[in-house]
Amino acid sequence: MKKTLLGIAICFFLGTVSGNAQDFIQHYADVANQVTQDNITNNLTEFESLGVKRKGTAALQNTLNWLKDKYLSYGYTAGQMVEDSYSYSGYTCKNLVLTKIGTVHPNTYVIVCGHYDTIAGTGTNDNGSGTSIILEIARLLQNVPTEYSIKFINFSGEEDGLRGSQHYVTSVVNGTNPKMDIKVVFNIDEVGGVAGMNNDTITCDVDQSTPTTNNAASAQVTDELAACVSLYSPLNTFINYADATDYIPFENNNEIITGFYETNISNHPHTTSDTLANMDPEYVFNVGKAAVGATMHFAVAATALSNEEFATDFQVSLFPNPAKGKLNINFGTLKQDNYTFSLLDVQGKKVVQNTINNGVQLQTVDVSRVSSGIYLGVLESAENRITKKIVIE
């Protein structure tokens, strides 16, 4: 996306945000401070080297593969990733969706997104900058439990008219029965700054258009986003209107949206000079710290005290708990394998036993014929055995 100069003018008229929407949480700061300049710069460099990422090009597919390899290297599994395919103008493109299941509200999602396609050039700012930050958030939160589920989405087709995000909203968000429950959409697009300038301010985007029924909620989460900037980074904030990037299809769908965009707007995006040399990598690093803190806030990350048990169980969870009729098994970071799931009563008798080939992150077990009571859910393979207490209503 490339904003117009009108966007700058409105941004300044709206002014600054105080950043007092929530309290400082030391654990969030500790995680945000693990963003590294080396990781940001390496991601930007690698993104740039992949070339011009237009529809139908090998570069676009290679970038998708690069993203998948990055997530796998952070400890996520293939079962947590979905390639969301769609077609336009005779080409097939793919969004990459990585889902991390929440511990309290597994069916409600915080979406952290940005596009990875480019136009005319390598797009190192637009949107290698946002892509590099999404990767850092995913890396740092891989082993941090959050109450709400997180979907990290790398959209394609943004430069051709928000094709990927519009497809996702139409076919996935609205195609889910019941409709996908979204807490907030946090989009990160073009946050590279301008080389040689004092890039000390990040713009936080707020919904000011129709439908108006989600505007107040968007204003609230944008205030919270601005507060997170102040709490977890050295940057200042401006508020600006939401404009022409991947949160727009969500906004039009009456979802609650917010986002980051650079305040010093570069004139290099959509040209061959949109390169690392014309950006400010330190600015991307600081935006990354703010984005990590904000994602932890939106998804309600746990404190460090819960991390050890979360990791020991491979992030496996059973929900809803109590369950009635259907029980979902979240395989977390367990590797693909053949598993047996058993439900044991208080006498140790197996009342349910299913064989599961772990090809996806979520599996559903029918417990409609199980009597009400307290049971032990046992998920085991040749290498692992995980147990969880479950209540059947």
C-alpha positions as CSV (number, residue, x, y, z in Angstrom):
1,M,0.0,0.0,0.0
2,K,1.1,3.6,-0.6
3,K,-0.8,6.3,1.2
4,T,-1.4,9.7,-0.3
5,L,-0.2,13.1,1.0
6,L,-3.8,13.8,2.1
7,G,-3.3,11.0,4.6
8,I,-0.4,12.9,6.2
9,A,-2.5,16.1,6.5
10,I,-5.4,14.3,8.3
11,C,-2.9,12.5,10.5
12,F,-1.5,15.8,11.8
13,F,-4.9,17.3,12.3
14,L,-6.0,14.4,14.5
15,G,-3.0,14.8,16.7
16,T,-1.3,12.5,19.3
17,V,-2.4,9.9,21.7
18,S,-1.4,9.9,25.4
19,G,-0.8,6.2,25.7
20,N,-2.6,5.6,29.0
21,A,-5.1,3.0,27.9
22,Q,-3.6,0.2,30.0
23,D,-0.9,-0.7,32.5
24,F,2.7,-1.6,31.8
25,I,3.3,-5.4,32.1
26,Q,6.9,-6.3,32.7
27,H,6.6,-9.7,31.0
28,Y,5.3,-8.1,27.8
29,A,8.3,-5.7,27.9
30,D,10.7,-8.6,28.5
31,V,9.3,-10.4,25.4
32,A,9.2,-7.2,23.3
33,N,12.8,-6.6,24.2
34,Q,13.8,-9.9,22.6
35,V,13.1,-8.5,19.1
36,T,16.6,-8.2,17.6
37,Q,17.9,-5.8,15.0
38,D,19.8,-8.7,13.4
39,N,16.6,-10.7,12.9
40,I,14.8,-7.7,11.4
41,T,17.6,-6.8,9.1
42,N,18.2,-10.4,8.0
43,N,14.5,-10.8,7.3
44,L,14.5,-7.6,5.2
45,T,17.6,-8.6,3.4
46,E,16.3,-12.1,2.6
47,F,12.9,-10.6,1.5
48,E,14.6,-8.2,-0.8
49,S,16.8,-11.0,-2.4
50,L,13.6,-12.9,-3.4
51,G,12.8,-10.4,-6.1
52,V,9.6,-8.9,-7.5
53,K,6.7,-10.8,-6.0
54,R,3.9,-10.4,-8.5
55,K,1.1,-12.9,-9.2
56,G,2.2,-15.8,-11.3
57,T,5.9,-15.4,-10.6
58,A,8.4,-17.8,-9.2
59,A,9.4,-15.1,-6.7
60,L,5.9,-15.0,-5.2
61,Q,5.9,-18.8,-4.7
62,N,9.5,-18.7,-3.4
63,T,8.5,-16.1,-0.8
64,L,5.6,-18.2,0.3
65,N,8.0,-21.1,0.8
66,W,10.5,-18.8,2.6
67,L,7.7,-17.8,5.0
68,K,6.7,-21.4,5.7
69,D,10.4,-22.4,6.4
70,K,10.7,-19.4,8.8
71,Y,7.6,-20.5,10.8
72,L,8.8,-24.1,10.9
73,S,12.2,-22.9,12.1
74,Y,10.5,-21.2,15.0
75,G,8.9,-24.4,16.2
76,Y,5.5,-24.3,14.5
77,T,4.3,-27.3,12.7
78,A,3.0,-27.9,9.2
79,G,-0.4,-28.7,10.7
80,Q,-0.6,-25.2,12.1
81,M,-0.3,-23.7,8.6
82,V,-2.8,-23.5,5.8
83,E,-2.3,-22.3,2.3
84,D,-5.5,-20.4,1.4
85,S,-5.7,-20.5,-2.4
86,Y,-7.7,-18.3,-4.7
87,S,-7.6,-17.2,-8.4
88,Y,-7.9,-14.0,-10.4
89,S,-6.9,-12.8,-13.8
90,G,-6.0,-16.4,-14.7
91,Y,-3.5,-16.8,-11.9
92,T,-3.6,-18.7,-8.6
93,C,-2.3,-17.0,-5.5
94,K,-2.0,-18.1,-1.9
95,N,-2.4,-16.5,1.5
96,L,-0.5,-18.3,4.3
97,V,-2.4,-18.6,7.5
98,L,-0.6,-19.8,10.7
99,T,-2.9,-20.5,13.7
100,K,-1.9,-20.5,17.3
101,I,-4.8,-21.7,19.5
102,G,-5.6,-19.8,22.6
103,T,-6.0,-21.3,26.1
104,V,-9.2,-19.6,27.2
105,H,-11.0,-18.4,24.1
106,P,-9.8,-20.8,21.4
107,N,-12.6,-19.9,19.0
108,T,-12.0,-16.1,19.1
109,Y,-9.1,-14.8,17.0
110,V,-6.7,-11.9,17.0
111,I,-5.6,-11.6,13.4
112,V,-2.0,-10.2,12.8
113,C,-1.6,-9.6,9.1
114,G,0.2,-8.0,6.3
115,H,0.8,-8.6,2.6
116,Y,3.9,-10.2,1.0
117,D,3.3,-9.5,-2.7
118,T,5.0,-6.5,-4.3
119,I,4.7,-4.5,-7.5
120,A,7.4,-3.0,-9.7
121,G,10.3,-3.8,-7.3
122,T,11.3,-6.0,-4.4
123,G,9.0,-4.1,-2.0
124,T,11.5,-4.2,0.9
125,N,9.5,-1.5,2.6
126,D,6.1,-2.3,1.1
127,N,5.7,-4.8,2.6
128,G,8.9,-6.6,3.6
129,S,8.9,-4.3,6.6
130,G,5.5,-5.6,7.9
131,T,6.4,-9.1,6.9
132,S,9.6,-9.1,8.9
133,I,7.8,-7.8,12.0
134,I,5.0,-10.5,11.7
135,L,7.8,-13.1,11.6
136,E,9.4,-11.7,14.8
137,I,6.0,-11.6,16.6
138,A,5.4,-15.2,15.6
139,R,8.9,-16.2,16.7
140,L,8.6,-14.7,20.1
141,L,5.1,-15.8,20.9
142,Q,5.5,-19.4,19.7
143,N,5.9,-20.7,23.2
144,V,3.9,-18.0,25.0
145,P,0.4,-19.0,26.0
146,T,-2.3,-16.5,25.0
147,E,-6.0,-16.5,26.1
148,Y,-7.2,-15.7,22.6
149,S,-6.2,-17.6,19.5
150,I,-3.9,-15.8,17.0
151,K,-3.9,-16.1,13.3
152,F,-0.8,-14.8,11.6
153,I,-1.8,-14.1,8.0
154,N,0.5,-13.3,5.1
155,F,-1.7,-12.0,2.3
156,S,-1.0,-12.0,-1.4
157,G,-2.8,-9.9,-4.0
158,E,-2.8,-6.7,-1.9
159,E,-1.2,-4.7,-4.7
160,D,-3.8,-5.9,-7.2
161,G,-6.7,-4.5,-5.1
162,L,-6.7,-6.4,-1.8
163,R,-7.5,-9.7,-3.6
164,G,-6.1,-12.0,-0.9
165,S,-7.7,-10.4,2.1
166,Q,-11.1,-10.0,0.3
167,H,-11.0,-13.6,-0.6
168,Y,-10.2,-14.6,3.0
169,V,-13.1,-12.5,4.4
170,T,-15.6,-13.8,1.9
171,S,-14.6,-17.4,1.8
172,V,-13.1,-18.1,5.2
173,V,-14.4,-15.6,7.7
174,N,-17.9,-15.6,6.4
175,G,-17.7,-19.1,5.1
176,T,-17.2,-20.6,8.5
177,N,-20.3,-21.9,10.3
178,P,-20.8,-20.2,12.6
179,K,-19.0,-17.1,11.2
180,M,-15.4,-16.7,12.5
181,D,-15.3,-14.8,15.7
182,I,-12.7,-12.0,15.4
183,K,-11.6,-10.0,18.4
184,V,-9.4,-7.5,16.4
185,V,-7.5,-7.3,13.1
186,F,-4.1,-5.8,13.5
187,N,-2.5,-5.0,10.1
188,I,1.1,-4.0,9.6
189,D,1.9,-2.4,6.2
190,E,4.9,-0.3,5.1
191,V,6.6,0.6,8.3
192,G,10.2,1.0,7.0
193,G,10.6,4.8,7.4
194,V,12.8,6.9,5.3
195,A,16.6,6.6,5.3
196,G,18.3,9.8,6.7
197,M,15.2,11.1,8.4
198,N,14.3,11.1,12.1
199,N,11.8,8.2,12.1
200,D,10.6,8.5,15.7
201,T,6.8,8.2,15.2
202,I,4.5,5.4,14.1
203,T,1.0,6.0,12.7
204,C,-1.9,4.0,14.2
205,D,-4.8,3.5,11.8
206,V,-8.4,3.8,13.0
207,D,-11.7,3.0,11.3
208,Q,-13.6,6.2,10.4
209,S,-15.8,4.9,7.5
210,T,-18.9,2.9,6.9
211,P,-20.3,0.8,8.4
212,T,-20.1,3.0,11.4
213,T,-21.2,0.4,13.9
214,N,-17.6,-0.8,14.4
215,N,-16.0,2.6,14.5
216,A,-16.2,3.2,18.3
217,A,-14.6,-0.3,19.0
218,S,-11.9,0.4,16.4
219,A,-11.2,3.7,18.1
220,Q,-10.8,1.9,21.4
221,V,-8.4,-0.7,20.2
222,T,-6.4,1.9,18.3
223,D,-6.1,3.9,21.5
224,E,-4.8,0.6,23.1
225,L,-2.4,0.1,20.2
226,A,-1.0,3.6,20.7
227,A,-0.7,2.9,24.4
228,C,1.3,-0.2,23.7
229,V,3.7,1.8,21.4
230,S,4.4,4.1,24.4
231,L,4.7,1.2,26.9
232,Y,6.9,-1.1,24.9
233,S,8.9,1.0,22.4
234,P,10.6,4.4,22.3
235,L,8.3,5.6,19.5
236,N,5.7,8.4,19.5
237,T,2.3,7.9,17.9
238,F,-0.1,9.7,15.5
239,I,-3.7,8.5,14.8
240,N,-4.7,8.4,11.1
241,Y,-7.7,7.1,9.1
242,A,-7.7,3.5,7.9
243,D,-6.9,3.4,4.2
244,A,-6.4,1.0,1.3
245,T,-4.7,-2.0,2.8
246,D,-5.6,-5.5,4.0
247,Y,-7.8,-4.5,6.9
248,I,-10.3,-2.8,4.6
249,P,-12.2,-6.0,3.6
250,F,-12.5,-6.8,7.4
251,E,-13.6,-3.3,8.1
252,N,-16.3,-3.5,5.5
253,N,-17.4,-6.8,7.1
254,N,-18.0,-4.9,10.3
255,E,-14.9,-6.3,12.1
256,I,-12.8,-4.3,14.5
257,I,-9.6,-3.2,12.9
258,T,-6.4,-1.2,13.6
259,G,-3.0,-1.1,12.1
260,F,0.5,0.4,11.8
261,Y,1.9,2.6,9.0
262,E,5.0,4.7,8.7
263,T,4.6,8.4,9.6
264,N,7.4,9.7,7.4
265,I,6.0,8.3,4.2
266,S,8.5,7.1,1.7
267,N,8.2,7.9,-2.0
268,H,10.0,4.6,-3.0
269,P,7.2,2.0,-2.7
270,H,5.8,0.7,-6.0
271,T,9.1,1.5,-7.7
272,T,12.4,-0.3,-8.2
273,S,14.0,1.8,-5.6
274,D,11.9,0.3,-2.7
275,T,15.0,-1.3,-1.2
276,L,16.7,-1.6,2.2
277,A,19.1,1.2,1.3
278,N,16.2,3.7,1.3
279,M,14.7,2.5,4.6
280,D,15.5,2.8,8.3
281,P,16.0,-0.7,9.7
282,E,16.3,0.6,13.3
283,Y,12.8,2.1,12.8
284,V,11.5,-1.3,11.8
285,F,13.1,-2.8,14.9
286,N,11.4,-0.3,17.1
287,V,8.0,-0.8,15.4
288,G,8.6,-4.5,15.9
289,K,8.9,-4.0,19.7
290,A,5.7,-2.1,19.8
291,A,3.9,-4.7,17.6
292,V,5.0,-7.6,19.9
293,G,3.7,-5.7,23.0
294,A,0.4,-4.9,21.2
295,T,-0.1,-8.5,20.1
296,M,0.4,-9.8,23.6
297,H,-2.0,-7.2,24.9
298,F,-4.7,-8.0,22.3
299,A,-4.4,-11.8,22.7
300,V,-3.9,-11.5,26.5
301,A,-0.6,-13.3,26.9
302,A,0.1,-15.2,30.1
303,T,3.0,-14.4,32.4
304,A,6.2,-16.4,32.3
305,L,5.0,-18.6,35.1
306,S,2.7,-20.5,32.8
307,N,5.2,-21.0,30.0
308,E,6.9,-24.2,31.2
309,E,3.8,-26.3,31.5
310,F,2.5,-24.9,28.2
311,A,5.7,-26.0,26.5
312,T,5.9,-29.4,28.2
313,D,2.5,-30.4,26.8
314,F,3.4,-29.3,23.3
315,Q,0.7,-26.7,23.6
316,V,-1.9,-29.4,23.3
317,S,-5.4,-28.5,24.6
318,L,-8.9,-30.0,24.7
319,F,-11.9,-27.6,24.3
320,P,-14.5,-26.7,25.1
321,N,-14.1,-27.7,28.7
322,P,-16.8,-28.6,29.9
323,A,-17.7,-30.3,26.6
324,K,-21.1,-31.3,25.3
325,G,-21.6,-33.3,22.1
326,K,-18.2,-32.5,20.5
327,L,-14.7,-32.2,21.9
328,N,-11.9,-30.5,19.9
329,I,-8.3,-31.6,20.1
330,N,-5.7,-28.9,19.4
331,F,-2.5,-30.7,18.5
332,G,-0.4,-27.6,19.2
333,T,3.2,-28.2,18.2
334,L,3.0,-32.0,18.1
335,K,4.6,-33.3,14.9
336,Q,2.5,-35.2,12.4
337,D,2.1,-38.8,13.5
338,N,-0.5,-41.5,14.2
339,Y,-2.2,-40.9,17.5
340,T,-4.7,-42.6,19.7
341,F,-7.1,-40.5,21.7
342,S,-8.9,-42.1,24.7
343,L,-11.4,-40.8,27.2
344,L,-11.1,-42.6,30.6
345,D,-13.6,-42.5,33.3
346,V,-12.8,-42.3,37.0
347,Q,-12.4,-46.1,37.1
348,G,-9.9,-46.0,34.3
349,K,-12.3,-47.6,31.8
350,K,-12.0,-46.4,28.2
351,V,-15.4,-44.9,27.1
352,V,-14.0,-43.4,23.9
353,Q,-11.1,-44.5,21.7
354,N,-10.2,-42.9,18.3
355,T,-7.3,-43.3,16.0
356,I,-6.2,-40.0,14.5
357,N,-3.8,-39.2,11.7
358,N,-2.5,-35.8,12.7
359,G,-2.7,-34.0,9.4
360,V,-4.3,-30.8,10.7
361,Q,-4.1,-28.7,13.9
362,L,-7.6,-29.4,15.1
363,Q,-9.5,-32.7,15.3
364,T,-13.1,-33.2,16.6
365,V,-14.2,-36.2,18.6
366,D,-17.9,-37.1,19.1
367,V,-18.7,-37.4,22.9
368,S,-22.5,-37.1,22.5
369,R,-23.0,-40.6,23.9
370,V,-20.7,-40.1,26.9
371,S,-22.3,-39.7,30.3
372,S,-21.9,-36.5,32.2
373,G,-18.8,-36.6,34.5
374,I,-15.1,-36.0,34.9
375,Y,-12.8,-37.8,32.5
376,L,-9.2,-38.1,31.6
377,G,-8.3,-37.4,28.0
378,V,-5.2,-39.2,26.8
379,L,-3.5,-38.4,23.5
380,E,-0.6,-40.8,22.8
381,S,1.7,-42.0,20.0
382,A,4.8,-44.1,20.0
383,E,6.8,-41.2,21.3
384,N,4.4,-39.0,23.4
385,R,1.6,-39.4,26.0
386,I,-0.3,-36.3,27.0
387,T,-3.2,-36.3,29.5
388,K,-5.8,-33.6,30.2
389,K,-8.7,-33.5,32.6
390,I,-12.0,-32.9,30.8
391,V,-15.6,-32.4,32.0
392,I,-18.4,-33.8,29.9
393,E,-21.8,-32.2,30.5
